[in-house]
């Protein structure tokens, strides 16, 4: 009986070990994702900071709560206990008899020039004899940067930063748009990542350093996480050692995150993250003949191709018609999509083909999930005004039907009426029970329960299916995003951002037609529906099947359609 018990015990041990590995890997993934986000925001806060040579260039050095500069990057360590990276080669590259390294010494290549804040980059890892990372020149694409690497003070080679980028958020750090690279005359590079195969090394502890140069100047500086210590070994570390190493990486990442939060929210409170200045009042824009009337940003997911095609068959023009709408009416329509959390998501390949086919998609550097819709909305009002100057910016869901011509006429009549917040205004109950879909975890922020029903109510805000902002209001949100608190529900979040500002809330009921009766009531411009959706579904119910007939009956030439046709289409 000893054999089966031993076998079962071994299986349980392997299962427990696997679960432990998954747990640690999950913690590492989550902390690293949060670190990337925080470092991106901090990068914007401190773009003008001058750093000393030898610091990491791509991701900023940290500061403690007293404001003193520290460095939470993985640095040179004594011994091997604190080494976080292992270069394990399946076939020993030379073992203890590997020849000594030969080549130029690092002393002849150390950067002495003035700091160039446009140069960014980082060593990401050393695995299986290969160094990987990324490097870029902020705002420029086309000529890959050359990264020079040293091991133990000896030059071992160069690598071009033109490969796949490790994470799409790096493109935002670099201020480059890879989707626009295809429009460049020279061949587009795949990204800003680099890899370099290391030569044969003695087994044991080594130190790698990496430098990047600006091809347009004499500036040259060291990458972030350089110097970086690693172990060259011919055998995989044991399970206990691997878990210890991952746990050490997690502790380093957590220390970075903690310091970044302190830097972002304590050292730079109430600062404009884009311009480095305090909150500013809305500008009084001068007349601008190149400005568009409105940008309609349609919130849609990566896998929502059917919904997008539905809109293209109805109220979103394609090809020359889309261009004509922009030129003649000043209406720009773009689908707004983030990125997948899944690496090598097949939807990415399909989406790139769709972008090339239609040219009506804008990407936002964030993981696209419904749970983070408030952040996506914030990003949208930051990105769209940077790309297109307009009098109004709208957020519209992809299960809403819109009468674009009527909306253009409406906005043209309101473009000189000050700073506006347009939508179908409401003030609903704050849901304090987590069993409900729109549960608000921070319900306490909205006050105490009151009234005969003993419930908490939200402040006045526009329903999330469609709403618009005057240009200065949208730009205000984009400038001050890092200090704007986000709630669970995106429409409430936007209303909270605006409730205390000197703007006009416009409760436009023409933006929330939701029945055949309202469609039938259209008799002229004054009561023509601008948009149609159904409150019970927070959009058009079963929009894949019902949006097109509803649009045809209610919004396309609405004054020419008979009541019976509208009744049949909507019901």
C-alpha positions in Angstrom: 0.0 0.0 0.0 3.0 2.3 0.3 3.3 2.7 -3.4 -0.1 4.3 -4.0 0.2 6.6 -1.0 3.6 7.8 -2.2 2.2 8.4 -5.7 -0.8 10.3 -4.4 1.4 12.3 -2.0 3.8 13.2 -4.9 0.9 14.3 -7.0 -0.5 16.5 -4.2 2.9 18.0 -3.8 3.2 18.8 -7.5 -0.3 20.2 -7.5 0.4 22.4 -4.5 3.7 23.6 -6.0 2.0 24.4 -9.3 -0.7 26.4 -7.5 2.0 28.3 -5.6 3.7 29.2 -8.9 0.5 30.4 -10.4 -0.3 32.5 -7.3 3.1 34.2 -7.3 3.0 34.7 -11.1 -0.5 36.2 -10.8 0.8 38.6 -8.1 3.7 39.6 -10.3 1.5 40.2 -13.3 -0.9 42.4 -11.4 1.8 44.5 -9.7 3.7 44.9 -12.9 0.6 46.1 -14.7 -0.1 48.7 -12.0 3.5 49.7 -12.1 3.3 50.4 -15.8 0.2 52.5 -15.4 1.6 54.6 -12.5 4.9 55.1 -14.2 3.1 56.3 -17.3 1.2 58.9 -15.3 4.3 60.0 -13.4 6.2 60.3 -16.7 3.7 62.9 -17.8 3.8 64.8 -14.4 7.6 65.1 -14.5 8.6 65.4 -18.2 10.7 68.5 -17.5 12.8 66.9 -14.7 16.5 66.7 -15.4 18.0 63.4 -14.3 21.6 62.7 -13.5 23.7 60.5 -15.8 23.6 56.8 -14.8 19.9 56.9 -13.7 17.4 54.9 -15.7 16.1 56.9 -18.5 12.8 55.3 -19.5 11.2 55.0 -16.1 12.0 57.7 -13.6 13.9 57.3 -10.4 11.7 57.3 -7.3 11.6 59.6 -4.3 10.8 58.8 -0.7 8.3 60.6 1.4 10.9 63.2 2.4 11.6 64.1 -1.3 15.0 62.5 -1.3 15.9 60.7 -4.5 16.1 56.9 -4.2 16.4 54.2 -6.7 14.0 51.2 -6.5 15.4 49.7 -9.8 17.1 46.4 -9.6 20.7 47.3 -9.1 24.0 45.6 -8.6 23.9 43.2 -5.7 26.5 41.5 -3.6 26.6 37.7 -3.9 23.8 35.7 -5.6 21.1 35.7 -3.0 19.6 39.0 -4.2 20.0 38.3 -7.9 16.6 38.3 -9.5 17.4 37.1 -13.1 18.8 33.8 -14.2 20.3 33.1 -17.6 19.7 29.4 -17.9 20.9 27.9 -21.2 19.7 24.4 -22.2 23.2 23.6 -23.5 26.0 25.1 -21.4 27.5 27.9 -23.4 31.1 27.2 -22.1 30.7 26.4 -18.5 33.6 27.2 -16.2 36.0 27.1 -19.2 34.3 29.8 -21.3 36.9 32.1 -22.8 37.3 35.6 -21.2 35.4 38.4 -22.8 37.2 40.6 -25.2 36.2 44.0 -26.6 36.1 47.7 -25.9 36.0 48.6 -22.2 33.0 50.5 -20.8 35.2 53.3 -19.6 35.6 54.5 -23.2 31.9 54.5 -23.8 30.4 56.0 -20.7 28.0 58.9 -21.5 29.3 62.4 -20.6 26.9 64.5 -22.5 24.0 66.5 -21.2 20.8 64.6 -20.3 18.3 64.2 -23.1 14.8 63.6 -21.7 13.5 62.3 -25.0 15.6 59.2 -24.8 13.7 56.4 -23.1 14.4 52.7 -22.5 14.7 49.8 -20.2 16.3 46.4 -19.8 13.4 44.0 -19.2 15.0 40.7 -18.6 18.0 38.3 -19.1 16.8 34.8 -19.9 18.4 31.8 -21.7 21.4 33.9 -22.7 19.3 36.7 -24.3 18.9 40.3 -23.1 15.6 41.9 -24.0 14.2 45.4 -23.5 13.1 48.5 -25.3 14.3 52.0 -26.3 12.8 55.0 -28.2 13.2 58.6 -28.9 10.1 60.3 -27.7 7.7 61.4 -30.5 9.9 60.0 -33.3 9.7 56.8 -35.3 11.4 55.5 -38.4 15.1 55.2 -37.5 15.5 52.5 -34.8 17.8 53.4 -32.0 21.0 51.3 -31.4 21.4 49.9 -27.9 25.0 49.0 -26.9 25.4 46.3 -24.2 28.3 45.5 -21.9 28.8 42.5 -19.7 31.2 42.9 -16.8 32.5 46.1 -18.3 33.2 44.6 -21.8 31.3 45.5 -24.9 29.4 42.4 -26.2 27.3 43.8 -29.0 24.7 46.2 -30.3 20.9 45.7 -30.9 18.5 47.7 -32.9 15.3 48.7 -31.0 13.0 47.9 -33.9 11.3 44.6 -32.8 7.9 44.0 -31.1 7.3 46.3 -28.2 7.0 44.4 -24.9 3.8 46.2 -23.9 1.5 48.6 -25.9 1.6 51.2 -23.0 5.2 51.8 -23.9 4.0 53.4 -27.1 2.2 56.0 -25.0 5.4 56.6 -23.0 7.3 57.1 -26.2 4.5 59.3 -27.6 4.4 57.3 -30.9 1.4 56.0 -32.8 2.3 52.6 -34.3 -1.0 52.5 -36.2 0.1 55.6 -38.1 3.5 54.1 -39.0 2.1 52.6 -42.2 1.6 56.2 -43.6 5.4 56.9 -43.4 7.5 56.7 -46.6 10.2 54.6 -45.1 9.3 51.0 -44.1 7.6 51.0 -40.7 9.4 49.3 -37.8 7.5 46.7 -35.8 8.0 48.4 -32.5 10.7 49.6 -30.1 11.8 46.3 -28.6 15.3 44.8 -28.8 16.9 41.5 -28.1 20.6 40.5 -28.0 22.2 37.1 -27.7 25.0 37.1 -25.2 28.3 35.4 -25.9 29.7 32.4 -24.0 30.0 33.3 -20.3 31.5 31.8 -17.2 28.9 30.3 -14.9 28.2 32.6 -12.0 27.2 36.1 -11.3 27.6 38.8 -14.0 26.5 42.4 -14.5 25.0 43.9 -17.7 24.8 47.6 -18.6 23.1 49.1 -21.6 23.3 52.5 -23.3 21.3 54.2 -26.0 22.2 57.1 -28.3 20.2 59.8 -30.0 21.0 59.4 -33.7 20.3 63.1 -34.2 22.6 64.5 -31.5 25.6 63.5 -29.4 23.4 62.5 -26.4 23.9 59.0 -25.0 22.6 57.6 -21.7 22.1 54.5 -19.7 18.8 52.5 -19.8 16.6 52.0 -16.9 17.4 48.9 -14.7 21.1 49.2 -15.9 23.3 48.0 -14.3 21.5 44.7 -13.8 22.9 41.6 -12.1 22.1 38.1 -13.3 23.4 34.5 -12.9 24.7 32.5 -15.8 23.9 28.9 -15.0 23.4 25.5 -16.8 20.6 24.3 -14.6 17.2 25.5 -13.8 16.7 26.8 -10.2 14.7 24.6 -7.9 11.1 25.2 -7.2 11.9 26.9 -3.8 14.5 29.1 -5.4 12.2 30.0 -8.3 9.4 31.0 -5.9 11.9 33.0 -3.8 13.1 34.8 -6.9 9.6 35.7 -8.1 8.7 36.8 -4.6 11.7 39.1 -4.5 10.7 40.6 -7.8 7.2 41.2 -6.4 8.6 43.0 -3.4 10.7 45.2 -5.6 7.7 46.0 -7.8 5.6 46.7 -4.7 8.2 49.1 -3.4 8.2 50.9 -6.8 4.5 51.1 -6.8 4.4 52.5 -3.3 7.0 55.2 -4.1 5.2 56.1 -7.3 1.9 56.6 -5.6 3.6 58.8 -3.1 5.3 60.7 -5.9 2.2 61.1 -7.9 -0.3 62.0 -5.2 1.8 63.6 -2.5 4.7 65.4 -4.1 2.7 66.8 -7.0 -0.8 67.3 -5.7 -3.3 69.2 -7.9 -1.0 69.6 -10.8 -1.8 69.5 -14.4 -0.1 66.3 -15.6 0.1 67.3 -19.2 1.4 70.9 -18.9 2.9 70.8 -15.4 0.7 73.7 -14.3 -2.3 74.1 -11.9 -5.9 73.7 -12.9 -6.8 76.4 -15.4 -10.0 78.0 -16.4 -11.7 77.3 -19.7 -10.0 79.2 -22.5 -12.0 81.5 -24.7 -11.0 80.1 -28.1 -10.6 82.5 -31.0 -12.3 81.8 -34.3 -10.7 78.8 -36.0 -11.6 78.0 -39.6 -9.9 74.6 -39.5 -11.8 73.4 -36.4 -14.4 70.7 -36.8 -17.9 71.0 -35.5 -17.9 67.8 -33.5 -16.0 64.5 -32.9 -18.3 61.6 -32.2 -16.3 58.9 -30.3 -18.1 55.6 -30.3 -17.2 53.4 -27.3 -16.8 49.8 -28.6 -14.9 46.6 -27.6 -12.4 44.6 -29.6 -14.7 41.8 -30.2 -17.7 44.0 -31.2 -17.2 43.8 -34.9 -20.9 43.0 -35.6 -22.0 46.1 -33.8 -19.5 48.3 -35.6 -20.7 46.9 -39.0 -24.2 47.5 -37.9 -23.4 51.2 -37.4 -21.5 51.4 -40.7 -24.7 50.1 -42.5 -26.8 52.8 -40.8 -25.4 56.1 -39.4 -21.6 55.8 -39.7 -20.5 56.5 -43.3 -17.7 54.6 -44.9 -14.9 55.6 -47.3 -15.5 58.7 -49.3 -18.8 59.4 -47.5 -17.0 59.5 -44.2 -14.5 62.0 -45.6 -17.3 64.0 -47.2 -19.1 64.2 -43.8 -15.9 65.6 -42.2 -15.4 68.2 -44.9 -18.9 69.3 -45.5 -20.5 69.1 -42.1 -17.4 69.1 -39.8 -18.5 65.8 -38.1 -15.7 63.3 -37.4 -16.8 59.8 -36.3 -14.3 57.4 -34.8 -14.7 54.0 -33.0 -12.6 54.1 -29.8 -11.0 50.8 -28.8 -8.3 49.9 -26.2 -6.1 46.7 -26.2 -6.6 43.2 -25.1 -5.3 41.9 -21.8 -4.5 38.6 -23.5 -1.1 38.4 -25.3 -1.3 37.4 -28.9 -5.1 37.9 -28.9 -6.4 36.8 -32.4 -8.8 39.8 -32.2 -5.8 42.1 -32.6 -5.0 40.7 -36.0 -8.6 41.1 -37.1 -8.8 44.6 -35.7 -5.7 45.7 -37.6 -7.2 44.5 -40.8 -10.4 46.3 -40.0 -8.5 49.5 -39.3 -6.8 49.3 -42.7 -10.1 48.6 -44.4 -12.2 51.4 -42.9 -9.9 54.0 -41.3 -12.4 54.9 -38.7 -10.8 53.5 -35.5 -8.7 55.2 -32.8 -6.8 53.1 -30.3 -6.3 54.0 -26.7 -3.4 52.7 -24.7 -5.2 50.7 -22.0 -6.7 47.3 -21.4 -10.2 47.5 -22.8 -12.7 46.1 -20.2 -16.2 47.2 -19.2 -15.1 47.4 -15.6 -12.6 50.2 -16.5 -15.0 52.3 -18.7 -14.5 55.4 -16.6 -10.7 55.3 -17.4 -11.5 54.7 -21.0 -13.7 57.7 -21.1 -11.0 59.8 -19.5 -8.5 58.6 -22.0 -10.9 59.3 -24.8 -11.4 63.0 -23.8 -7.6 63.2 -23.5 -6.7 61.6 -26.9 -9.4 62.9 -29.2 -8.8 66.6 -28.6 -5.1 66.0 -29.2 -5.8 64.4 -32.5 -8.7 66.6 -33.8 -9.7 70.2 -32.8 -13.4 70.5 -32.5 -16.2 72.6 -30.9 -17.8 69.5 -29.3 -16.7 66.0 -28.3 -19.3 63.2 -27.8 -19.1 59.8 -26.2 -21.7 57.4 -27.8 -22.2 53.7 -27.1 -22.1 51.2 -30.0 -25.7 50.1 -29.4 -27.2 53.6 -30.0 -28.7 54.9 -33.2 -28.0 58.6 -34.1 -29.5 61.0 -36.7 -26.2 62.6 -37.6 -27.6 65.3 -39.9 -30.1 66.5 -37.2 -27.3 66.3 -34.5 -25.0 68.5 -36.7 -27.8 71.1 -37.2 -28.4 71.1 -33.4 -24.7 71.5 -32.5 -24.2 74.2 -35.2 -26.9 76.2 -33.4 -25.3 75.7 -30.0 -21.6 76.2 -30.8 -21.4 79.8 -29.5 -23.5 79.2 -26.4 -20.6 78.7 -23.9 -19.3 75.7 -22.1 -22.0 73.0 -22.4 -22.6 69.5 -21.0 -25.2 68.0 -23.3 -27.3 64.9 -22.7 -30.4 63.2 -21.4 -30.0 64.3 -17.7 -31.1 62.0 -14.8 -30.6 61.6 -11.1 -31.1 58.0 -10.1 -30.6 56.0 -7.0 -27.2 55.1 -5.8 -27.2 51.3 -5.6 -25.6 50.2 -2.3 -26.3 46.5 -2.7 -23.4 44.7 -4.4 -25.8 42.2 -6.0 -26.9 44.8 -8.6 -25.1 45.4 -11.8 -24.5 49.1 -11.2 -23.5 48.7 -7.6 -21.5 51.7 -6.4 -18.8 50.7 -3.9 -18.2 54.3 -2.8 -21.8 55.1 -2.2 -20.9 56.9 1.1 -19.4 59.7 -1.0 -22.9 60.7 -2.1 -24.2 61.5 1.4 -26.8 59.9 3.7 -30.0 58.2 2.8 -32.9 60.7 2.9 -36.5 61.1 1.9 -39.5 58.9 2.4 -37.8 56.1 0.5 -34.6 56.3 2.6 -32.3 56.2 -0.4 -29.2 58.0 -1.6 -29.5 59.8 -5.0 -26.8 60.7 -7.5 -26.2 64.3 -8.6 -27.6 65.4 -11.9 -25.7 63.8 -14.8 -26.2 62.7 -18.4 -27.2 59.2 -19.2 -24.2 57.3 -20.4 -25.5 56.1 -23.8 -24.8 59.5 -25.5 -23.5 62.8 -24.1 -21.4 65.7 -25.4 -19.1 68.3 -24.1 -18.0 71.7 -25.5 -14.4 71.6 -26.6 -12.9 73.6 -23.7 -14.7 71.3 -21.2 -13.4 68.1 -22.9 -9.9 69.6 -22.9 -10.2 70.5 -19.3 -10.9 66.8 -18.4 -8.0 65.7 -20.6 -5.5 68.1 -18.9 -6.5 67.3 -15.3 -7.2 63.5 -15.6 -4.7 62.4 -12.8 -6.7 64.3 -10.1 -10.2 63.3 -11.3 -11.7 60.6 -9.1 -13.3 57.7 -11.0 -16.4 55.9 -9.7 -17.8 52.5 -10.7 -20.2 53.9 -13.2 -18.8 56.0 -16.1 -21.8 58.4 -16.6 -21.8 59.2 -12.9 -18.1 59.7 -13.0 -18.3 62.3 -15.7 -21.2 64.1 -14.0 -19.1 64.2 -10.8 -16.2 65.8 -12.6 -18.5 68.6 -13.9 -20.9 69.2 -11.1 -18.9 72.0 -9.5 -17.7 73.7 -12.6 -19.0 76.8 -14.3 -20.7 75.1 -17.2 -24.3 74.8 -18.4 -26.1 71.4 -18.0 -28.4 71.0 -21.0 -31.1 68.4 -20.5 -31.8 67.6 -24.1 -34.7 65.1 -24.3 -34.2 64.7 -28.1 -31.1 62.7 -27.3 -33.1 60.0 -25.5 -36.0 58.9 -27.7 -36.8 55.4 -26.6 -40.2 54.4 -28.0 -42.4 54.3 -31.1 -44.5 57.0 -29.6 -41.6 59.5 -29.4 -40.6 58.6 -32.9 -44.1 59.2 -34.2 -44.2 62.5 -32.4 -41.6 64.0 -34.7 -43.1 66.8 -36.7 -40.1 69.2 -37.4 -36.7 70.3 -36.4 -37.8 71.3 -32.9 -38.8 67.8 -31.8 -36.8 65.6 -34.1 -35.0 62.7 -32.4 -31.2 63.1 -32.3 -30.6 59.6 -30.9 -32.5 56.5 -30.0 -31.9 53.9 -27.2 -33.9 52.0 -24.7 -33.4 52.7 -21.0 -34.2 49.2 -19.8 -31.2 47.8 -21.8 -28.9 50.9 -21.5 -28.9 50.9 -25.3 -31.1 49.3 -28.0 -32.1 45.9 -26.8 -30.7 43.1 -29.1 -29.1 45.9 -31.1 -27.5 43.4 -33.5 -31.0 42.6 -34.9 -33.0 45.7 -34.0 -30.8 48.7 -34.5 -30.9 48.8 -38.3 -34.7 48.6 -38.7 -35.2 51.1 -35.8 -32.7 53.5 -37.5 -34.5 53.2 -40.8 -37.9 53.8 -39.3 -37.2 56.5 -36.7 -34.0 58.4 -37.7 -33.4 58.2 -41.5 -35.7 60.8 -43.1 -38.0 60.6 -40.0 -40.6 63.0 -41.3 -41.2 60.8 -44.3 -41.8 57.6 -42.5 -45.3 56.5 -41.6 -46.4 55.6 -38.0 -47.2 52.0 -38.9 -43.7 51.5 -40.2 -42.2 52.9 -37.0 -44.5 50.9 -34.8 -43.6 47.7 -36.6 -39.8 48.3 -36.6 -39.6 49.2 -33.0 -41.9 46.5 -31.6 
